[in-house]
Amino acid sequence: MFKENNKHHQRSIFGIENTLPTKLMKKLLESEEYCFYKIIFCNIKEELFSDLYSDKMSRPNAPINCLVSALILKEKYNWSYEQLFKQLNFNILTKTALGLDTFDDIPFDDATIFNFQKRISMYEKLTGKNIFEQVFDSLTKDQLKKLKIKTNIQRSDSLQAGSNIRSYSRLQLLIEILLRLWRVMDESDKTMFGTKFSNYTNKSSSQYIYKLETRDLPRELDQLAEIYHFCKVNILPKYQDLEFFQIFDRVYTEHFTEVDSKIEVRPSAELTSSCLQSPDEWDGTYREKHGESFQGQMINVTETASQENPINLIDDVAVFPNNVDDGLALHERIDIIIEKTPDLDEFHTDGAYGNPQNDLKFEELGITHVQTAVRGRQCKVTIEIEQNSSGSYHVKCPLQSADSEPSGTNGKRYRCVFDKTICQSCQFIDKCPALDRRTGRIYFFIHEDYLRNKRIRNLSNIPPERRQLRSNVEATVHEFTCRMKNHKLKVRTAFKAKTFAYLTAIAINFGRIFRYLSSNPAFQAFYFLCFVQIFKEHSKFLIKSKFDDLLKNIFTIFGLKINLTRFFAPAENSCF
């Protein structure tokens, strides 16, 4: 049964805040953990998780805001689960961050946090919705609004998030799958089919391939093809209810094919980067980038980038298979980004995000796409295409310009004719993309060429102070990658990668807000306003409702120093 956790609003007389010495209490109220409690913990919408639990009267759930906050802290400090539980049990600051007021407050059992994530994973499989993403969106929307952060200019970049899986060769992967099938078979089947597996079961997959030579590989693959076909026909039907059946069936389809009732090994050229990379991860993919190979997922990060903002926050995070092109990832996310931040009108990326589909999308949405680099070959002669208000085009080269006219019957192709006599004196005539014809030099193009030409020129058309805005997103990417080792996560599967991405983004945003507000006393009024709202919503848990009205009036006086240590930090401290 779903139940919200409001216990933290009513503090104990004998709690931590009332038993610490004054000096330590002051440090506690100034701490990052206490600020985390106010900015993150108190603003987590627990009702987002209500669908995970039964509607019937039953045992209530563990406190959800404690579970989510604990996972955020785990990613923020890069703790292991063992370190997290140790901090929860013995660290006063960690308890404070989770709204725990006494030393004997244990919000959940060790197993609960794993069962909680399993529920969220199953919910995502059923509905396609990730609740951690909803928590991130909810918190970020509130932070952008209260801090009055402008979202009209944004920047984006991606990073590789490798899964914690072993890298298998093709032969080793096929043997490993066969060994795992052997493990799930019952004893009667092992006795019946033992001779088929006898060459592989007495050693590991790595030990088996260790002494093989290159010339042995075709023979070994053909032998495995026969065994796989035998297993598919005679063994697998009995185990089709097991999860491993799907893995075996997928590997069989990807690596083998039946031709005239005969099983054959697929050529290596037919294997794609989406083939199964490991029996331990269903959704990992393969990609080579900058001379390195990655197996796992890709995380795309978008953040605000206006120079007028006091700080910039991450406002969109998405996880894709790592063989998805950056441009395709952006094309899938741009509508979602617009839904979150409808005032977006300038978007900064590197060269990997440009493609014709995105050009058309940005034109439709009225967004200026600024690239700091251009993918592919660049024309050696500068050709500028401008669109007039009438819809026609004006094309300019280094020596002359000309208006375009439709070419062809479909109306999608245009051409402009340059004066051949002027072209004869051009130093770029040998490199010019215009074609030499009897009537002149003709340049053909379509609307997508105009959009690409416009995108390339966008960088030089904006003010110089905005041309380097994209570079700072690299620092944001580093805030993710510094929590990895060699670009590999501690976990595997796409769901775990999403959990890492969303919770880390929440932690990064919180860190930026805390560092900014702690060094800017002028924002005390902002802090007070936020907490008056929280106090009003939960005033039924406090002393009297009349005291709520009195408190509101007190907090409207900016800079007034009062000491309400049970609920708020002193005015000289940072709070949200």
C-alpha positions in Angstrom: 0.0 0.0 0.0 1.3 3.4 -0.9 1.9 5.9 1.9 3.7 9.2 1.8 6.5 9.9 4.3 5.7 13.1 6.3 7.4 12.0 9.5 10.3 14.3 8.9 8.1 17.4 9.4 7.6 16.7 13.1 11.0 16.6 14.8 11.6 14.8 18.1 12.4 16.6 21.3 15.2 14.3 21.8 16.4 14.3 18.2 19.7 15.2 16.7 19.0 18.8 16.3 18.1 19.3 19.9 20.9 17.2 21.4 23.9 18.5 19.5 26.1 21.3 21.1 25.4 24.8 19.7 28.7 24.9 17.8 28.0 21.6 16.0 24.4 22.5 15.4 25.5 25.6 13.6 27.8 23.5 11.4 25.1 21.0 10.7 22.7 23.8 9.5 25.4 25.1 7.2 26.3 21.7 5.8 25.6 20.5 2.2 23.6 17.6 3.6 21.2 19.9 5.4 20.8 21.9 2.2 20.2 18.6 0.4 17.4 17.8 2.8 15.7 21.1 2.0 16.3 21.3 -1.8 16.0 17.7 -2.8 14.5 15.5 -0.1 11.6 17.8 0.7 10.7 18.3 -3.0 10.6 14.7 -4.1 7.0 14.0 -5.3 6.4 10.6 -3.7 3.0 10.3 -5.5 5.0 9.5 -8.7 5.7 6.1 -7.2 2.1 5.3 -6.2 1.5 2.9 -9.1 4.2 0.6 -7.8 2.1 -0.4 -4.9 -1.2 -2.0 -4.2 -4.4 0.0 -3.9 -5.7 -2.4 -1.2 -5.2 -1.9 2.5 -1.9 -3.7 3.2 1.5 -3.1 4.7 2.7 0.4 3.7 5.8 1.0 1.6 9.2 2.1 2.9 9.6 5.9 2.8 10.1 6.7 -0.9 11.8 10.1 -0.4 14.4 8.3 1.8 15.0 5.6 -0.8 15.3 8.1 -3.7 17.5 10.5 -1.7 19.8 7.6 -0.6 20.3 6.6 -4.2 21.0 10.2 -5.2 23.6 10.5 -2.5 25.1 7.2 -3.6 25.7 8.5 -7.1 26.8 11.9 -5.8 29.6 10.6 -3.7 30.2 7.5 -5.8 29.6 5.1 -2.9 29.2 1.4 -3.1 26.0 0.0 -1.5 28.1 -1.1 1.5 29.4 2.4 1.9 25.9 3.8 1.6 24.5 1.6 4.3 27.4 2.5 6.6 26.7 6.2 6.0 23.0 5.7 6.7 23.7 3.9 10.0 26.5 6.0 11.5 26.8 9.4 9.7 24.8 12.2 11.3 25.0 14.3 8.2 23.7 11.5 5.9 20.8 11.0 8.3 20.1 14.7 8.2 20.0 14.6 4.4 17.3 11.9 4.6 15.2 13.8 7.2 16.1 11.3 10.0 16.1 13.0 13.4 17.2 10.2 15.8 20.1 7.8 15.8 17.8 4.8 15.8 15.9 5.9 12.7 16.6 3.3 10.0 14.3 4.1 7.0 14.6 0.8 5.2 16.3 -2.6 5.2 19.3 -3.3 2.9 17.2 -5.5 0.7 14.5 -2.9 0.3 16.5 -0.6 -1.8 17.2 -3.4 -4.3 13.5 -4.5 -4.4 12.6 -0.8 -4.9 14.7 -0.5 -8.0 13.4 -3.8 -9.3 9.8 -2.5 -9.0 10.8 0.6 -11.0 12.5 -1.6 -13.6 9.4 -3.8 -14.0 7.2 -0.7 -14.2 9.3 0.7 -17.0 9.0 -2.6 -18.9 5.2 -2.5 -18.6 4.6 1.2 -19.3 7.8 2.5 -21.0 8.1 5.2 -18.3 11.1 5.6 -16.0 10.0 7.1 -12.7 13.6 8.3 -11.9 13.3 10.5 -15.1 10.0 11.9 -13.8 11.7 12.8 -10.5 14.5 14.5 -12.3 12.1 16.5 -14.5 10.0 17.5 -11.6 12.9 18.7 -9.5 14.6 20.5 -12.4 11.4 22.2 -13.5 11.0 23.6 -10.0 14.6 24.7 -9.7 14.6 26.4 -13.1 11.4 28.3 -12.1 12.5 29.4 -8.6 16.0 30.4 -9.7 14.6 32.2 -12.7 17.1 30.5 -15.0 16.7 31.4 -18.7 16.3 28.4 -21.0 16.3 30.2 -24.4 19.9 29.1 -25.0 21.0 25.5 -24.4 23.9 23.1 -25.3 24.2 19.4 -25.6 26.8 16.6 -25.7 27.0 12.9 -25.3 29.2 10.4 -23.5 29.8 6.7 -23.6 28.6 4.7 -20.6 30.1 1.3 -21.0 28.5 -1.6 -19.2 30.3 -3.7 -16.6 30.5 -6.7 -18.9 33.3 -8.9 -20.2 34.5 -8.4 -23.8 33.9 -11.7 -25.7 35.2 -12.8 -29.0 32.6 -14.4 -31.3 33.7 -18.0 -30.6 34.0 -17.4 -26.8 30.5 -15.8 -26.7 29.0 -18.9 -28.4 30.8 -21.3 -26.1 29.8 -19.2 -23.0 26.1 -19.3 -24.1 26.3 -23.1 -24.5 27.8 -23.5 -21.0 25.1 -21.4 -19.5 22.5 -23.6 -21.2 24.2 -26.6 -19.7 23.9 -25.0 -16.2 20.1 -24.6 -16.5 19.5 -28.1 -17.8 18.2 -30.7 -15.3 20.2 -33.8 -14.4 18.2 -36.1 -16.7 19.0 -33.9 -19.8 22.6 -33.6 -18.8 22.8 -37.4 -18.7 21.0 -37.8 -22.0 22.9 -35.1 -23.9 26.2 -35.1 -22.1 28.2 -36.3 -25.0 27.1 -33.3 -27.1 28.6 -30.9 -24.5 31.5 -33.0 -23.4 34.1 -31.0 -25.3 33.1 -27.7 -23.5 31.8 -28.5 -20.0 35.2 -29.5 -18.4 36.7 -26.0 -18.9 35.6 -22.3 -19.1 35.1 -20.5 -22.4 38.3 -18.6 -22.0 40.3 -21.8 -21.3 38.8 -23.5 -24.3 39.8 -20.8 -26.8 43.2 -20.2 -25.2 45.1 -22.8 -27.3 43.2 -22.5 -30.5 44.9 -21.2 -33.6 43.4 -19.0 -36.3 43.1 -21.8 -38.7 41.0 -23.7 -36.2 38.2 -21.1 -35.9 36.1 -22.0 -39.0 36.1 -25.6 -37.9 35.1 -24.7 -34.4 32.3 -22.4 -35.6 30.9 -25.1 -37.9 30.9 -27.5 -35.0 29.1 -25.1 -32.7 26.5 -24.5 -35.5 25.6 -28.2 -35.4 25.4 -28.2 -31.6 23.3 -25.0 -31.5 20.9 -26.5 -34.1 20.6 -29.7 -32.1 19.9 -27.7 -28.9 17.3 -25.5 -30.7 15.4 -28.6 -31.9 15.8 -31.1 -29.1 16.5 -29.2 -25.8 15.2 -25.6 -26.0 11.4 -26.4 -26.2 11.5 -27.8 -22.7 13.1 -24.6 -21.3 11.2 -22.0 -23.3 9.7 -20.5 -20.2 13.1 -19.6 -18.8 14.5 -16.1 -19.4 17.7 -17.7 -20.8 15.7 -19.2 -23.6 15.3 -15.7 -25.2 19.1 -15.2 -25.0 19.9 -18.5 -26.6 17.3 -17.9 -29.3 18.6 -14.5 -30.1 22.2 -15.7 -30.4 21.1 -18.5 -32.6 19.3 -16.1 -34.9 22.1 -13.6 -35.0 25.0 -16.0 -35.7 23.4 -18.9 -37.7 21.1 -19.3 -40.6 19.3 -22.3 -42.1 19.8 -22.8 -45.9 18.1 -25.8 -47.5 17.5 -27.5 -44.1 21.2 -27.1 -43.3 22.6 -24.9 -40.6 25.3 -22.4 -41.6 27.4 -19.8 -39.8 26.6 -16.3 -40.8 29.6 -14.4 -42.3 31.2 -11.9 -39.9 30.2 -9.1 -42.2 26.5 -9.8 -41.5 26.9 -9.3 -37.7 25.9 -5.8 -36.6 26.8 -3.7 -33.7 23.4 -4.5 -32.1 24.2 -8.2 -31.7 24.3 -9.5 -28.2 27.6 -8.5 -26.5 27.3 -10.6 -23.4 25.0 -13.1 -21.8 24.8 -10.8 -18.8 23.3 -7.9 -20.7 20.5 -8.0 -23.2 20.5 -4.4 -24.4 24.2 -3.5 -24.7 25.5 -2.5 -28.1 29.0 -2.0 -29.7 30.6 1.2 -31.0 34.0 2.4 -31.9 34.8 6.0 -31.3 38.1 7.9 -31.5 39.9 4.6 -31.8 38.3 3.1 -28.7 35.7 0.4 -28.5 32.7 0.6 -26.2 30.0 -1.9 -25.2 26.9 -0.5 -23.4 24.9 2.7 -23.7 25.3 6.3 -24.6 24.1 9.2 -22.4 23.0 12.5 -24.0 23.1 15.5 -21.7 21.4 18.9 -22.4 21.8 22.0 -20.1 21.0 25.7 -20.1 23.7 28.0 -21.5 22.5 31.6 -21.3 25.3 34.0 -20.2 22.7 35.9 -18.2 22.1 32.9 -15.9 23.8 32.9 -12.4 24.2 29.2 -12.9 23.3 26.7 -15.6 21.4 23.4 -14.9 21.0 20.2 -16.7 17.4 20.1 -18.0 17.4 16.9 -20.1 19.1 13.5 -19.9 18.5 10.6 -22.2 20.0 7.1 -22.5 20.4 5.4 -25.9 22.1 2.3 -27.3 25.7 3.5 -28.0 25.4 2.8 -31.7 22.8 5.5 -32.1 24.2 8.5 -33.9 24.2 11.8 -31.9 22.1 13.5 -34.5 19.4 10.8 -34.3 19.4 11.0 -30.5 18.9 14.7 -30.7 16.1 14.3 -33.3 14.3 12.0 -30.9 14.7 14.3 -27.9 14.2 17.7 -29.3 10.4 17.6 -29.0 10.7 16.6 -25.4 13.2 19.4 -24.7 10.8 21.9 -26.3 8.0 20.6 -24.1 10.1 21.2 -21.0 11.6 24.5 -22.2 9.3 26.1 -24.8 11.3 29.3 -25.0 14.3 27.6 -26.5 15.6 29.5 -29.6 19.3 28.7 -29.8 20.9 25.3 -29.5 24.7 24.7 -29.4 26.3 21.3 -30.3 29.4 19.9 -31.9 29.5 18.6 -35.5 28.1 15.2 -34.7 24.6 16.5 -34.2 24.0 18.0 -37.6 21.9 16.1 -40.2 19.1 17.0 -42.7 16.4 15.7 -40.4 17.5 18.0 -37.6 17.8 20.9 -40.0 14.2 20.5 -41.0 13.1 20.1 -37.4 14.9 23.1 -36.2 13.4 25.2 -39.0 9.9 24.0 -38.1 10.5 24.9 -34.4 12.2 28.2 -35.2 15.5 27.3 -33.4 18.9 28.4 -34.4 21.3 25.3 -34.4 24.8 26.5 -33.8 27.6 24.0 -34.5 31.2 24.5 -33.5 32.4 22.0 -36.1 31.1 20.5 -39.3 30.9 16.7 -40.0 32.1 15.5 -43.4 34.0 17.2 -46.2 33.7 21.0 -46.5 33.4 22.8 -49.8 36.6 24.4 -50.9 34.6 27.4 -52.3 32.4 29.4 -50.0 28.8 29.3 -51.3 26.2 31.2 -49.3 22.5 30.5 -49.8 19.9 32.9 -48.5 16.1 32.5 -48.6 14.0 35.6 -49.5 10.7 36.4 -47.9 9.0 35.2 -51.1 10.5 31.8 -50.6 13.0 32.0 -53.5 16.8 31.8 -52.9 19.7 34.1 -53.5 23.1 32.4 -54.0 26.4 34.1 -53.5 29.9 33.0 -54.4 33.2 34.8 -53.8 32.9 37.0 -57.0 29.2 37.2 -57.8 25.6 36.4 -56.8 22.5 35.2 -58.6 18.8 34.4 -57.9 17.6 30.8 -58.1 14.9 29.3 -60.2 13.0 26.0 -59.9 14.7 23.1 -61.7 12.7 20.0 -62.6 9.0 19.1 -62.3 8.8 18.2 -58.6 9.6 21.7 -57.4 12.2 20.4 -54.9 15.3 21.2 -56.9 16.6 24.7 -57.6 19.4 26.1 -59.8 21.1 29.4 -60.2 23.2 30.5 -63.2 26.4 32.4 -62.7 28.0 34.6 -65.3 30.6 32.5 -67.1 32.8 35.6 -68.0 33.1 36.5 -64.3 33.9 32.9 -63.4 36.8 32.8 -65.8 38.7 35.3 -63.6 38.0 33.4 -60.3 41.0 31.7 -58.7 38.6 28.9 -57.4 37.3 27.9 -60.8 38.9 24.5 -60.7 37.3 23.8 -57.3 33.9 25.3 -57.9 30.9 23.0 -57.3 29.0 24.8 -60.1 28.8 22.9 -63.4 30.1 24.4 -66.6 27.3 24.6 -69.1 26.7 26.4 -72.4 24.4 29.0 -70.7 26.8 29.6 -67.8 28.0 27.9 -64.7 25.0 26.3 -63.0 24.8 25.5 -59.3 22.1 23.0 -58.3 20.7 22.6 -54.8 17.7 21.6 -52.7 16.1 23.2 -49.6 18.1 20.8 -47.3 21.3 22.2 -48.8 20.1 25.7 -47.9 19.4 24.6 -44.3 22.8 22.9 -44.0 24.5 26.0 -45.5 22.6 28.2 -42.9 23.6 25.9 -40.0 27.3 26.1 -41.0 27.1 29.9 -41.0 25.1 30.2 -37.8 28.3 30.2 -35.7 29.7 33.3 -37.5 26.3 35.1 -37.4 25.9 35.2 -33.6 27.8 37.6 -31.4 31.4 36.6 -30.6 30.8 36.2 -26.9 28.3 33.4 -27.6 30.5 31.4 -30.0 32.3 29.5 -27.3 29.2 28.5 -25.2 29.3 24.9 -26.2 32.7 24.2 -24.7 31.5 24.3 -21.1 29.3 21.3 -21.7 32.5 19.2 -21.8 32.8 20.0 -18.0 29.3 18.7 -17.5 30.2 15.5 -19.3 33.3 15.1 -17.1 31.0 15.3 -14.0 29.5 12.1 -15.3 32.7 10.4 -16.6 34.6 11.1 -13.4 32.3 8.6 -11.7 33.3 5.9 -14.1 36.5 4.0 -14.6 37.6 4.0 -18.3 34.1 5.1 -19.3 32.6 1.9 -17.8 29.8 1.9 -15.2 29.9 -0.3 -12.1 26.6 -1.8 -13.3 25.1 -3.3 -16.5 21.8 -3.1 -18.4 20.1 0.0 -19.9 17.9 0.4 -16.8 20.9 0.7 -14.5 22.5 3.1 -16.9 19.4 5.3 -16.8 19.3 5.2 -13.0 22.9 6.4 -13.0 22.2 9.1 -15.5 19.1 10.6 -13.9 20.3 10.4 -10.3 23.7 11.8 -11.2 22.1 14.7 -13.1 20.0 15.5 -10.0 23.2 15.4 -7.8 25.1 17.6 -10.3 22.3 20.2 -10.4 22.1 20.2 -6.6 25.8 20.7 -6.2 25.7 23.8 -8.5 22.8 25.3 -6.7 24.4 24.7 -3.3 27.7 26.2 -4.3 26.0 29.2 -5.9 23.6 30.0 -3.1 26.1 29.4 -0.3 28.2 32.2 -1.8 25.4 34.6 -2.6 23.6 36.0 0.5 21.4 38.1 -1.7 19.4 35.0 -2.4 18.3 34.6 1.2 14.9 35.9 0.3 14.6 33.2 -2.3 15.4 30.5 0.3 12.9 31.9 2.7 10.1 32.0 0.1 10.7 28.3 -0.8 10.5 27.2 2.8 7.5 29.2 3.6 5.8 27.3 0.8 6.9 24.0 2.2 5.9 25.0 5.7 2.5 26.1 4.5 1.8 22.8 2.8 2.7 20.8 5.9 1.6 23.2 8.6 -0.8 20.6 9.9 2.1 18.6 11.1 3.4 21.6 13.1 2.2 23.6 16.0 -0.8 25.7 15.0 -2.2 27.0 11.7 -2.2 30.6 13.0 1.6 30.3 13.5 1.9 29.6 9.7 0.4 33.1 8.9 2.7 34.7 11.4 5.7 33.0 10.0 4.9 34.1 6.4 4.8 37.8 7.5 8.1 37.4 9.3 9.8 36.0 6.3 8.7 38.7 4.0 11.1 41.0 5.7 14.3 40.3 3.9 17.4 40.0 6.0 15.6 39.6 9.3 17.6 37.2 11.4 15.7 34.8 13.5 16.7 31.4 14.8 14.1 28.7 13.9 16.6 25.8 14.0 13.9 23.2 14.1 12.7 24.1 10.6 15.0 26.5 8.9 18.6 27.6 8.8 19.6 31.0 10.3 19.4 33.8 7.8 23.2 33.9 7.4 23.2 30.3 6.2 22.4 28.9 2.8 19.0 27.3 2.4 16.6 26.6 -0.4 
